Amino acid sequence: MDHSNLVTMTTAEARPEKKEIVQKALREVAQAARAQTGCIAYRIFRSAENPAVTVNFERWASKEERDAFLGGPDVKKFASAVSDAFVEPPQPMSYEILDEG
């Protein structure tokens, strides 16, 4: 996989009683990510059918820049805020761009 332009998507379902906490924390970490060198795009989507389900879309210039962000204080703050907030642990998936129309 070419990591020179990394796309990562993460789907997660918050526990019903933690939905607002998760969504607030997601907005904060997204804002912090967008300020980072190497972040091309960082978007959060919420399911229209189940508002507890979110999808994060991240596009980074490189895996190394994403990894640097993941090791930083903003992600640590996020992780602390959402501890035990998900039905199952989120599983990020990395993708290669097949078509960019």
C-alpha positions in Angstrom: 0.0 0.0 0.0 1.2 3.5 -0.9 1.2 5.5 2.3 2.0 8.8 0.6 -1.7 9.7 0.7 -3.6 7.8 3.4 -7.3 7.5 3.7 -8.7 6.0 6.9 -12.3 5.4 7.8 -13.6 4.4 11.2 -17.2 3.3 12.0 -18.2 3.2 15.7 -21.4 2.9 17.6 -21.7 4.8 20.9 -23.6 3.5 23.8 -27.0 5.3 23.8 -26.3 7.1 27.1 -22.8 8.3 25.8 -23.9 9.4 22.3 -23.6 13.2 23.0 -20.3 12.8 24.8 -18.9 10.9 21.9 -20.1 13.3 19.3 -18.7 16.3 21.2 -15.3 14.6 21.6 -15.3 13.6 17.9 -15.9 17.3 16.9 -13.1 18.4 19.1 -10.6 15.8 17.9 -11.6 16.6 14.3 -10.9 20.3 14.8 -7.5 19.5 16.2 -6.7 17.1 13.4 -7.6 19.7 10.7 -5.0 22.0 12.3 -2.2 19.4 11.8 0.4 19.5 9.1 -0.5 16.7 6.7 -4.2 16.5 7.4 -5.9 16.9 4.0 -9.5 16.2 5.2 -11.1 15.1 8.4 -14.9 14.6 8.4 -17.4 13.0 10.7 -20.7 11.6 9.5 -23.6 10.4 11.6 -26.0 7.7 10.5 -29.4 8.9 9.5 -30.9 5.6 10.7 -29.0 5.3 14.0 -27.6 8.6 15.4 -25.4 6.6 17.8 -23.3 5.4 14.7 -20.6 7.7 13.4 -18.1 7.3 10.6 -14.8 9.3 10.6 -13.2 10.0 7.3 -9.6 11.0 7.4 -7.2 11.8 4.6 -3.6 12.5 5.4 -0.6 13.3 3.3 1.3 10.3 4.9 0.9 7.6 7.4 3.7 9.1 9.5 1.8 12.4 9.9 -1.3 10.6 11.0 0.7 8.5 13.4 2.2 11.6 14.9 -1.3 13.0 15.4 -2.4 9.8 17.0 0.4 9.9 19.5 -0.3 13.5 20.5 -2.2 15.1 23.3 -5.4 15.7 21.3 -6.0 12.0 20.7 -5.1 11.2 24.3 -7.7 13.7 25.5 -10.3 12.2 23.1 -9.5 8.6 24.3 -10.0 9.7 27.9 -13.3 11.4 27.1 -14.8 8.4 25.3 -13.4 5.6 27.5 -16.1 2.9 27.7 -18.4 4.9 25.4 -18.6 2.5 22.5 -20.6 -0.7 22.0 -17.5 -2.3 20.5 -14.0 -0.8 20.1 -13.7 1.2 16.9 -11.7 -0.5 14.2 -10.0 2.0 11.7 -9.6 0.7 8.2 -7.0 2.2 5.7 -7.9 2.6 2.1 -6.2 3.4 -1.2 -7.8 5.8 -3.6 -9.2 3.9 -6.6 -10.9 6.8 -8.3 -11.0 10.4 -7.5 -13.6 11.9 -9.7 
